[in-house]
Amino acid sequence: MNRALNVARMQLINKGTFLGIPALIISGSFALTYAIWLMIPDDVGTRYSGASQAVVWYFLALGIQALTYTFPFSQAMSVSRRTFYAGTTGLFAVVALAVSLLYFVLGRVEAATNGWGLNGQLYFLGWRRTARQSCRSCSISSSCWPCT
């Protein structure tokens, strides 16, 4: 376990890769989405955006880079493949948990402010709530996928 933590620490040598760039991507995608929402007329219903996925695609590329850039270095440091996998996977799991908690909080703020004041949906999953409400009137709600 200690060696896996050392691998995770090795991945975090450049903290900007895991903290700074994702924060820049999240704030930049929000700013760009908000600017586009301001240009859309008010008579449109809910404004949807998929910009919150931007950081997910960055982490996909980061996972590939973690393998290609740090794996040879870890092999030179006599780290086994199993330990490298455990440390890297553990680090990405912690980062995924942190990003999901951030998105949860941002979703709650978005719901409380009526979609950032523009009736927009970027982080809040309102379609889940709508699906659950429609299932309550359904006679087969126990087998309906949104209700479970």
Secondary structure as UniProt FT lines:
FT   HELIX           2..11
FT   HELIX           16..20
FT   HELIX           21..39
FT   TURN            42..43
FT   STRAND          47..48
FT   HELIX           51..53
FT   HELIX           54..65
FT   HELIX           66..70
FT   HELIX           71..76
FT   TURN            77..78
FT   HELIX           81..112
FT   TURN            113..114
FT   HELIX           115..119
FT   STRAND          120..121
FT   HELIX           126..136
FT   TURN            139..140
FT   HELIX           141..143
FT   HELIX           145..147
//
